């Protein structure tokens, strides 16, 4: 849970530095060290606080499910799946400065499936099916253990849902996503290069009570 007394000051200070062009990594480290923030809050600053320029740019790219219809959809597999798992199991998620939903589970590279994984996959496929894309491609980072097995499970569910598309374990996920009409991701680097971005976890928030922290209130 996020309830550090200095967090609000840290968020405001980081926004101030980012608005004035300070490099993100240096600014996050400076503010985090100044307020002696623990790892979780440092991770929150890095993922969820943005300059005004970035906020405007990211929000302009955000689309709802209706904009996915008839388009080629690329899905950032681990990024979306891990956030869905957090959302569905009551773990804390964050609505960030730019409006996108993110979580603080820094587990890339050591991800393993849990009982929540199957539910997250079925939820992901159901949301995609409702959006009716022309085609869908779900990419998992092949460097993460058992990505091929996870991709195979998603591929099977896409087929059962009657969706035209594929799921695969690949290198350079960010690069591959650039080719799509719409991408599903909350990764800053992906959003920066995307034409349009669909925040799938944000769509689910409207239907479910969740453990949500609103960064904009700080």
Backbone as CSV, one residue per row, in Angstrom:
resi,resn,N_x,N_y,N_z,CA_x,CA_y,CA_z,C_x,C_y,C_z
1,UNK,0.839,-1.199,0.000,0.000,0.000,0.000,0.879,1.255,0.000
2,UNK,0.394,2.305,-0.650,1.149,3.538,-0.771,0.598,4.565,0.213
3,UNK,1.407,4.928,1.191,0.945,5.936,2.151,2.132,6.659,2.786
4,UNK,3.206,6.863,2.014,4.374,7.561,2.541,4.056,9.047,2.739
5,UNK,4.384,9.614,3.905,4.048,11.021,4.155,4.753,11.991,3.213
6,UNK,5.924,11.628,2.702,6.665,12.517,1.816,6.333,12.325,0.338
7,UNK,5.465,11.381,0.027,5.239,11.059,-1.372,4.661,12.238,-2.149
8,UNK,3.702,12.942,-1.564,3.099,14.075,-2.258,4.131,15.129,-2.632
9,UNK,5.028,15.453,-1.705,6.086,16.418,-1.994,7.026,15.898,-3.072
10,UNK,7.328,14.606,-3.008,8.230,14.014,-4.001,7.615,14.071,-5.393
11,UNK,6.330,13.770,-5.495,5.640,13.816,-6.788,5.665,15.225,-7.358
12,UNK,5.364,16.209,-6.523,5.345,17.597,-7.000,6.745,18.057,-7.412
13,UNK,7.755,17.670,-6.647,9.125,18.066,-6.992,9.566,17.425,-8.303
14,UNK,9.206,16.159,-8.508,9.594,15.487,-9.744,8.898,16.115,-10.944
15,UNK,7.627,16.431,-10.805,6.927,17.110,-11.903,7.623,18.427,-12.242
16,UNK,8.023,19.165,-11.216,8.703,20.453,-11.427,9.973,20.257,-12.254
17,UNK,10.779,19.265,-11.897,12.032,19.016,-12.613,11.779,18.542,-14.042
18,UNK,10.816,17.648,-14.215,10.520,17.138,-15.554,9.989,18.252,-16.456
19,UNK,9.173,19.126,-15.901,8.642,20.246,-16.697,9.746,21.172,-17.180
20,UNK,10.865,21.143,-16.491,11.982,22.016,-16.852,13.074,21.276,-17.597
21,UNK,12.749,20.089,-18.075,13.639,19.386,-18.976,14.731,18.543,-18.357
22,UNK,14.671,18.320,-17.063,15.696,17.474,-16.441,15.536,16.028,-16.905
23,UNK,16.634,15.307,-17.129,16.529,13.902,-17.546,15.761,13.084,-16.512
24,UNK,14.877,12.215,-16.999,13.986,11.471,-16.107,14.746,10.663,-15.059
25,UNK,15.698,9.850,-15.483,16.380,8.973,-14.531,17.087,9.766,-13.439
26,UNK,17.771,10.833,-13.840,18.489,11.654,-12.865,17.522,12.336,-11.905
27,UNK,16.412,12.834,-12.446,15.432,13.522,-11.609,14.780,12.567,-10.613
28,UNK,14.417,11.366,-11.078,13.808,10.369,-10.190,14.782,10.004,-9.070
29,UNK,16.035,9.768,-9.408,17.031,9.405,-8.392,17.248,10.538,-7.395
30,UNK,17.324,11.761,-7.892,17.550,12.906,-7.010,16.403,13.056,-6.011
31,UNK,15.171,13.047,-6.516,14.011,13.237,-5.640,13.859,12.060,-4.673
32,UNK,14.039,10.852,-5.179,13.892,9.670,-4.322,14.922,9.672,-3.199
33,UNK,16.144,10.035,-3.509,17.194,10.085,-2.489,16.944,11.206,-1.493
34,UNK,16.473,12.339,-2.005,16.211,13.491,-1.125,15.174,13.143,-0.059
35,UNK,14.118,12.438,-0.473,13.049,12.090,0.468,13.218,10.698,1.077
36,UNK,14.311,10.022,0.717,14.602,8.690,1.247,13.434,7.730,1.029
37,UNK,12.944,7.719,-0.186,11.785,6.888,-0.509,12.199,5.417,-0.611
38,UNK,11.335,4.515,-0.150,11.592,3.082,-0.333,11.399,2.692,-1.795
39,UNK,11.757,1.450,-2.110,11.783,1.007,-3.498,10.432,1.159,-4.191
40,UNK,9.348,0.810,-3.515,8.029,0.886,-4.135,7.672,2.284,-4.592
41,UNK,7.947,3.274,-3.746,7.638,4.656,-4.091,8.585,5.187,-5.173
42,UNK,9.826,4.732,-5.163,10.755,5.099,-6.244,10.229,4.570,-7.581
43,UNK,9.753,3.350,-7.554,9.212,2.739,-8.770,7.981,3.505,-9.240
44,UNK,7.156,3.959,-8.291,5.969,4.736,-8.650,6.364,6.038,-9.355
45,UNK,7.359,6.743,-8.802,7.802,7.980,-9.441,8.279,7.721,-10.865
46,UNK,9.048,6.661,-11.035,9.617,6.360,-12.348,8.549,6.018,-13.366
47,UNK,7.487,5.353,-12.955,6.491,4.861,-13.895,5.294,5.791,-14.070
48,UNK,5.013,6.619,-13.065,3.700,7.269,-13.043,3.696,8.792,-13.044
49,UNK,4.847,9.417,-12.898,4.894,10.878,-12.872,5.495,11.380,-14.182
50,UNK,4.839,12.378,-14.796,5.243,12.856,-16.113,5.222,14.378,-16.173
51,UNK,5.955,14.898,-17.136,5.900,16.339,-17.401,4.565,16.681,-18.054
52,UNK,4.213,17.961,-18.040,2.963,18.382,-18.685,2.976,18.034,-20.178
53,UNK,4.128,18.206,-20.804,4.231,17.894,-22.240,3.937,16.421,-22.504
54,UNK,4.506,15.529,-21.673,4.258,14.102,-21.856,2.802,13.746,-21.595
55,UNK,2.226,14.360,-20.569,0.822,14.083,-20.250,-0.072,14.406,-21.439
56,UNK,0.119,15.565,-22.032,-0.689,15.965,-23.186,-0.483,14.999,-24.349
57,UNK,0.753,14.661,-24.622,1.075,13.772,-25.742,0.455,12.392,-25.538
58,UNK,0.595,11.835,-24.335,0.058,10.500,-24.066,-1.470,10.480,-24.114
59,UNK,-2.087,11.495,-23.547,-3.554,11.530,-23.523,-4.137,11.679,-24.928
60,UNK,-3.446,12.388,-25.795,-3.926,12.541,-27.168,-3.942,11.212,-27.913
61,UNK,-3.074,10.301,-27.519,-2.995,9.012,-28.198,-3.981,7.990,-27.638
62,UNK,-4.552,8.249,-26.479,-5.438,7.285,-25.822,-6.748,7.149,-26.586
63,UNK,-7.145,5.913,-26.842,-8.418,5.635,-27.516,-9.211,4.621,-26.694
64,UNK,-10.504,4.589,-26.929,-11.364,3.595,-26.275,-11.516,2.382,-27.175
65,UNK,-12.190,1.383,-26.634,-12.327,0.124,-27.364,-12.979,0.312,-28.729
66,UNK,-13.883,1.271,-28.842,-14.577,1.483,-30.106,-13.650,1.840,-31.247
67,UNK,-12.518,2.461,-30.917,-11.567,2.869,-31.953,-10.728,1.701,-32.469
68,UNK,-10.829,0.552,-31.813,-10.057,-0.626,-32.210,-10.747,-1.399,-33.327
69,UNK,-12.042,-1.219,-33.467,-12.822,-1.983,-34.446,-12.257,-1.822,-35.863
70,UNK,-11.966,-2.956,-36.485,-11.478,-2.959,-37.848,-10.020,-2.576,-38.004
71,UNK,-9.297,-2.412,-36.889,-7.896,-1.996,-36.940,-6.975,-3.177,-36.587
72,UNK,-5.711,-3.025,-36.934,-4.699,-4.008,-36.548,-4.206,-3.666,-35.144
73,UNK,-4.428,-4.585,-34.218,-4.113,-4.355,-32.814,-2.861,-5.132,-32.406
74,UNK,-1.907,-4.442,-31.792,-0.730,-5.082,-31.232,-0.765,-4.974,-29.716
75,UNK,-0.534,-6.077,-29.018,-0.649,-6.109,-27.557,0.716,-6.380,-26.922
76,UNK,1.098,-5.535,-26.005,2.316,-5.686,-25.208,1.994,-6.710,-24.116
77,UNK,2.270,-7.984,-24.405,1.747,-9.092,-23.624,1.977,-9.016,-22.129
78,UNK,3.225,-8.992,-21.703,3.486,-8.979,-20.261,2.996,-7.697,-19.615
79,UNK,3.162,-6.585,-20.280,2.739,-5.309,-19.718,1.257,-5.328,-19.369
80,UNK,0.433,-5.774,-20.297,-1.011,-5.791,-20.074,-1.404,-6.919,-19.131
81,UNK,-0.841,-8.097,-19.320,-1.244,-9.258,-18.529,-0.932,-9.069,-17.049
82,UNK,0.245,-8.549,-16.716,0.626,-8.362,-15.318,-0.280,-7.338,-14.640
83,UNK,-0.610,-6.261,-15.344,-1.522,-5.270,-14.769,-2.907,-5.862,-14.560
84,UNK,-3.368,-6.678,-15.504,-4.661,-7.331,-15.335,-4.649,-8.270,-14.138
85,UNK,-3.577,-9.006,-13.947,-3.480,-9.900,-12.788,-3.580,-9.104,-11.489
86,UNK,-2.875,-7.978,-11.421,-2.923,-7.136,-10.228,-4.341,-6.628,-9.988
87,UNK,-4.975,-6.171,-11.052,-6.329,-5.634,-10.957,-7.307,-6.696,-10.477
88,UNK,-7.209,-7.897,-11.044,-8.174,-8.958,-10.747,-7.966,-9.595,-9.378
89,UNK,-6.776,-9.445,-8.806,-6.488,-10.045,-7.499,-6.462,-9.020,-6.373
90,UNK,-6.842,-7.782,-6.658,-6.949,-6.771,-5.614,-5.651,-6.103,-5.229
91,UNK,-4.581,-6.344,-5.985,-3.329,-5.654,-5.697,-3.444,-4.199,-6.158
92,UNK,-2.645,-3.349,-5.555,-2.772,-1.930,-5.844,-2.322,-1.599,-7.270
93,UNK,-3.134,-0.804,-7.936,-2.799,-0.283,-9.253,-2.875,1.238,-9.190
94,UNK,-2.247,1.872,-10.167,-2.112,3.324,-10.135,-2.707,3.937,-11.390
95,UNK,-3.525,4.994,-11.205,-3.882,5.837,-12.344,-2.857,6.969,-12.364
96,UNK,-2.023,6.971,-13.387,-0.855,7.858,-13.424,-1.202,9.240,-13.969
97,UNK,-0.208,10.125,-13.944,-0.412,11.501,-14.409,-1.022,11.564,-15.799
98,UNK,-0.608,10.640,-16.674,-1.083,10.663,-18.055,-2.398,9.925,-18.256
99,UNK,-2.996,9.448,-17.155,-4.297,8.792,-17.221,-4.244,7.290,-17.421
100,UNK,-3.073,6.727,-17.716,-2.959,5.289,-17.951,-2.850,4.527,-16.634
101,UNK,-3.344,3.293,-16.654,-3.306,2.439,-15.483,-2.022,1.613,-15.489
102,UNK,-1.298,1.664,-14.367,-0.064,0.891,-14.238,-0.027,0.245,-12.860
103,UNK,0.841,-0.749,-12.711,1.030,-1.341,-11.388,2.502,-1.228,-11.010
104,UNK,2.825,-1.693,-9.811,4.189,-1.544,-9.306,4.891,-2.885,-9.158
105,UNK,4.424,-3.877,-9.880,5.045,-5.195,-9.778,6.258,-5.267,-10.704
106,UNK,7.416,-4.927,-10.167,8.647,-4.916,-10.959,9.177,-6.342,-11.066
107,UNK,8.508,-7.165,-11.876,8.840,-8.593,-11.909,9.240,-9.064,-13.294
108,UNK,9.464,-8.144,-14.215,9.893,-8.568,-15.537,11.216,-9.320,-15.435
109,UNK,11.332,-10.409,-16.166,12.513,-11.245,-16.128,12.397,-12.387,-15.160
110,UNK,11.483,-12.292,-14.190,11.277,-13.372,-13.239,9.789,-13.694,-13.079
111,UNK,9.039,-13.408,-14.123,7.599,-13.670,-14.097,7.309,-15.159,-14.043
112,UNK,6.294,-15.521,-13.268,5.815,-16.902,-13.295,4.296,-16.879,-13.189
113,UNK,3.685,-17.868,-13.791,2.229,-17.923,-13.786,1.709,-18.217,-12.381
114,UNK,0.494,-17.751,-12.131,-0.192,-17.965,-10.854,-1.621,-18.393,-11.174
115,UNK,-2.417,-18.742,-10.147,-3.824,-19.050,-10.411,-4.579,-17.904,-11.084
116,UNK,-4.064,-16.671,-10.944,-4.728,-15.512,-11.564,-4.416,-15.386,-13.040
117,UNK,-3.385,-16.086,-13.512,-2.961,-15.914,-14.904,-4.042,-16.338,-15.885
118,UNK,-4.658,-17.490,-15.642,-5.694,-17.987,-16.550,-6.861,-16.999,-16.634
119,UNK,-7.251,-16.448,-15.501,-8.350,-15.483,-15.499,-7.953,-14.212,-16.240
120,UNK,-6.698,-13.780,-16.061,-6.223,-12.578,-16.749,-6.203,-12.793,-18.257
121,UNK,-5.774,-13.978,-18.696,-5.743,-14.276,-20.133,-7.154,-14.285,-20.709
122,UNK,-8.071,-14.943,-20.031,-9.446,-15.002,-20.539,-10.080,-13.611,-20.564
123,UNK,-9.756,-12.792,-19.569,-10.263,-11.414,-19.552,-9.684,-10.625,-20.716
124,UNK,-8.383,-10.776,-20.951,-7.728,-10.088,-22.062,-8.368,-10.468,-23.394
125,UNK,-8.543,-11.759,-23.630,-9.104,-12.221,-24.903,-10.556,-11.758,-25.047
126,UNK,-11.302,-11.785,-23.974,-12.690,-11.329,-24.026,-12.780,-9.855,-24.387
127,UNK,-11.916,-9.040,-23.797,-11.924,-7.611,-24.104,-11.545,-7.363,-25.562
128,UNK,-10.559,-8.106,-26.054,-10.156,-7.951,-27.454,-11.298,-8.362,-28.382
129,UNK,-11.958,-9.470,-28.074,-13.057,-9.947,-28.910,-14.184,-8.916,-28.979
130,UNK,-14.476,-8.271,-27.855,-15.522,-7.248,-27.840,-15.144,-6.041,-28.694
131,UNK,-13.848,-5.752,-28.758,-13.383,-4.589,-29.523,-13.405,-4.829,-31.032
132,UNK,-13.435,-6.088,-31.451,-13.547,-6.473,-32.864,-12.445,-5.882,-33.761
133,UNK,-11.185,-6.136,-33.443,-10.125,-5.659,-34.332,-10.100,-6.455,-35.632
134,UNK,-9.487,-5.887,-36.654,-9.301,-6.625,-37.907,-8.400,-7.831,-37.668
135,UNK,-7.356,-7.626,-36.872,-6.444,-8.697,-36.491,-5.752,-8.289,-35.200
136,UNK,-5.164,-9.271,-34.515,-4.477,-8.985,-33.261,-3.194,-9.794,-33.191
137,UNK,-2.156,-9.186,-32.642,-0.896,-9.884,-32.382,-0.492,-9.569,-30.950
138,UNK,-0.267,-10.621,-30.155,0.146,-10.460,-28.762,1.595,-10.901,-28.654
139,UNK,2.442,-10.001,-28.167,3.877,-10.279,-28.108,4.350,-10.407,-26.663
140,UNK,5.099,-11.491,-26.395,5.731,-11.689,-25.096,7.244,-11.693,-25.281
141,UNK,7.941,-11.087,-24.352,9.400,-11.022,-24.411,9.980,-12.433,-24.262
142,UNK,10.693,-12.884,-25.259,11.205,-14.256,-25.258,12.284,-14.479,-24.205
143,UNK,12.852,-13.411,-23.658,13.875,-13.555,-22.631,13.296,-13.955,-21.275
144,UNK,12.004,-13.814,-21.124,11.347,-14.210,-19.876,11.025,-15.698,-19.940
145,UNK,11.315,-16.391,-18.869,11.134,-17.841,-18.831,9.704,-18.255,-19.158
146,UNK,9.569,-19.258,-20.000,8.292,-19.904,-20.368,7.362,-18.975,-21.152
147,UNK,7.931,-17.975,-21.805,7.113,-17.077,-22.631,6.443,-17.829,-23.772
148,UNK,7.132,-18.816,-24.329,6.546,-19.595,-25.422,5.293,-20.320,-25.002
149,UNK,5.302,-20.887,-23.793,4.121,-21.593,-23.293,2.965,-20.627,-23.062
150,UNK,3.278,-19.469,-22.516,2.246,-18.468,-22.276,1.651,-17.991,-23.595
151,UNK,2.502,-17.753,-24.583,2.020,-17.334,-25.899,1.133,-18.402,-26.524
152,UNK,1.499,-19.680,-26.333,0.696,-20.768,-26.891,-0.704,-20.786,-26.281
153,UNK,-0.801,-20.537,-24.984,-2.106,-20.510,-24.322,-2.954,-19.351,-24.842
154,UNK,-2.339,-18.186,-24.992,-3.074,-17.035,-25.526,-3.504,-17.304,-26.962
155,UNK,-2.631,-17.907,-27.745,-2.937,-18.226,-29.145,-4.159,-19.142,-29.238
156,UNK,-4.207,-20.142,-28.370,-5.351,-21.063,-28.370,-6.647,-20.329,-28.036
157,UNK,-6.575,-19.445,-27.042,-7.790,-18.719,-26.646,-8.234,-17.720,-27.720
158,UNK,-7.285,-17.116,-28.407,-7.647,-16.240,-29.523,-8.400,-17.026,-30.583
159,UNK,-7.908,-18.228,-30.865,-8.571,-19.072,-31.855,-9.962,-19.465,-31.432
160,UNK,-10.110,-19.852,-30.170,-11.432,-20.254,-29.679,-12.414,-19.093,-29.701
161,UNK,-11.883,-17.860,-29.557,-12.751,-16.678,-29.594,-13.063,-16.232,-31.013
162,UNK,-12.499,-16.943,-32.003,-12.756,-16.596,-33.393,-12.018,-15.363,-33.867
163,UNK,-10.925,-15.027,-33.188,-10.162,-13.836,-33.555,-9.068,-14.192,-34.553
164,UNK,-8.880,-13.338,-35.531,-7.796,-13.509,-36.481,-6.530,-12.918,-35.873
165,UNK,-5.536,-13.756,-35.629,-4.330,-13.223,-35.039,-3.430,-14.290,-34.482
166,UNK,-2.455,-13.860,-33.681,-1.437,-14.771,-33.190,-0.876,-14.225,-31.883
167,UNK,-0.199,-15.096,-31.141,0.565,-14.708,-29.959,1.911,-15.391,-30.059
168,UNK,2.980,-14.673,-29.740,4.303,-15.243,-29.915,5.287,-14.656,-28.917
169,UNK,6.359,-15.419,-28.671,7.466,-14.958,-27.832,8.557,-14.439,-28.762
170,UNK,8.899,-13.175,-28.619,9.809,-12.530,-29.565,10.801,-11.640,-28.831
171,UNK,11.828,-11.236,-29.550,12.720,-10.206,-29.061,12.300,-8.862,-29.625
172,UNK,12.632,-7.785,-28.942,12.301,-6.453,-29.440,10.816,-6.184,-29.545
173,UNK,10.079,-6.454,-28.471,8.623,-6.241,-28.475,8.279,-4.801,-28.839
174,UNK,8.992,-3.845,-28.241,8.705,-2.428,-28.509,8.781,-2.104,-29.993
175,UNK,9.796,-2.625,-30.653,9.975,-2.361,-32.078,8.831,-2.952,-32.896
176,UNK,8.410,-4.157,-32.565,7.355,-4.817,-33.331,6.015,-4.098,-33.187
177,UNK,5.774,-3.516,-32.032,4.497,-2.850,-31.802,4.338,-1.581,-32.635
178,UNK,5.416,-1.016,-33.106,5.339,0.236,-33.861,4.560,0.085,-35.173
179,UNK,4.439,-1.130,-35.666,3.818,-1.340,-36.976,2.296,-1.361,-36.927
180,UNK,1.683,-1.302,-35.739,0.240,-1.522,-35.622,-0.548,-0.216,-35.581
181,UNK,-1.824,-0.327,-35.992,-2.705,0.838,-35.968,-2.966,1.290,-34.538
182,UNK,-3.192,0.325,-33.666,-3.452,0.581,-32.245,-2.608,-0.395,-31.433
183,UNK,-2.042,0.085,-30.326,-1.321,-0.812,-29.429,-1.995,-0.800,-28.063
184,UNK,-1.895,-1.922,-27.366,-2.376,-2.025,-25.993,-1.151,-2.131,-25.098
185,UNK,-0.879,-1.082,-24.336,0.288,-1.042,-23.470,0.197,0.197,-22.593
186,UNK,0.901,0.147,-21.445,1.072,1.359,-20.642,2.546,1.716,-20.524
187,UNK,3.387,1.033,-21.297,4.815,1.299,-21.267,5.118,2.651,-21.911
188,UNK,5.855,3.479,-21.207,6.132,4.834,-21.691,6.801,4.830,-23.057
189,UNK,7.788,3.952,-23.253,8.506,3.910,-24.524,7.592,3.489,-25.666
190,UNK,6.673,2.567,-25.395,5.729,2.122,-26.420,4.753,3.236,-26.766
191,UNK,4.223,3.899,-25.749,3.266,4.982,-25.977,3.900,6.104,-26.806
192,UNK,5.142,6.427,-26.517,5.823,7.519,-27.216,5.849,7.289,-28.727
193,UNK,5.934,6.024,-29.149,6.100,5.721,-30.573,4.818,5.230,-31.239
194,UNK,3.770,5.026,-30.467,2.533,4.474,-31.012,1.690,5.539,-31.706
195,UNK,0.862,5.075,-32.638,-0.100,5.969,-33.285,-1.308,6.200,-32.382
196,UNK,-1.785,5.118,-31.771,-2.939,5.170,-30.880,-2.767,4.080,-29.832
197,UNK,-3.266,4.322,-28.620,-3.047,3.397,-27.509,-4.369,3.100,-26.806
198,UNK,-4.647,1.817,-26.643,-5.833,1.364,-25.914,-5.383,0.813,-24.570
199,UNK,-5.854,1.429,-23.494,-5.519,0.992,-22.134,-6.569,-0.024,-21.680
200,UNK,-6.280,-1.303,-21.891,-7.257,-2.353,-21.587,-7.627,-2.385,-20.103
201,UNK,-6.666,-2.343,-19.170,-7.065,-2.328,-17.758,-7.980,-1.165,-17.401
202,UNK,-7.789,0.004,-18.018,-8.656,1.143,-17.742,-10.093,0.861,-18.156
203,UNK,-10.270,0.084,-19.221,-11.621,-0.279,-19.662,-12.316,-1.146,-18.629
204,UNK,-11.557,-1.996,-17.952,-12.133,-2.895,-16.954,-12.486,-2.157,-15.674
205,UNK,-11.777,-1.087,-15.370,-12.027,-0.328,-14.144,-13.474,0.137,-14.040
206,UNK,-14.086,0.380,-15.178,-15.456,0.891,-15.174,-16.455,-0.142,-14.676
207,UNK,-16.037,-1.412,-14.662,-16.963,-2.491,-14.311,-16.616,-3.193,-12.999
208,UNK,-15.542,-2.787,-12.342,-15.042,-3.550,-11.213,-14.483,-2.642,-10.128
209,UNK,-14.750,-2.966,-8.872,-14.146,-2.252,-7.762,-12.701,-2.718,-7.620
210,UNK,-11.783,-1.770,-7.537,-10.370,-2.128,-7.506,-9.632,-1.305,-6.458
211,UNK,-8.416,-1.731,-6.180,-7.538,-1.043,-5.242,-6.731,-0.015,-6.032
212,UNK,-7.322,1.159,-6.209,-6.766,2.162,-7.121,-6.184,3.345,-6.361
213,UNK,-4.956,3.725,-6.720,-4.299,4.910,-6.183,-4.240,5.958,-7.286
214,UNK,-4.753,7.166,-6.992,-4.811,8.221,-7.992,-3.633,9.178,-7.795
215,UNK,-2.638,9.096,-8.674,-1.452,9.916,-8.539,-1.763,11.397,-8.716
216,UNK,-2.792,11.716,-9.514,-3.119,13.106,-9.800,-3.585,13.867,-8.560
217,UNK,-3.967,13.159,-7.514,-4.428,13.814,-6.285,-3.268,14.210,-5.382
218,UNK,-2.053,13.976,-5.840,-0.877,14.268,-5.027,0.024,15.298,-5.713
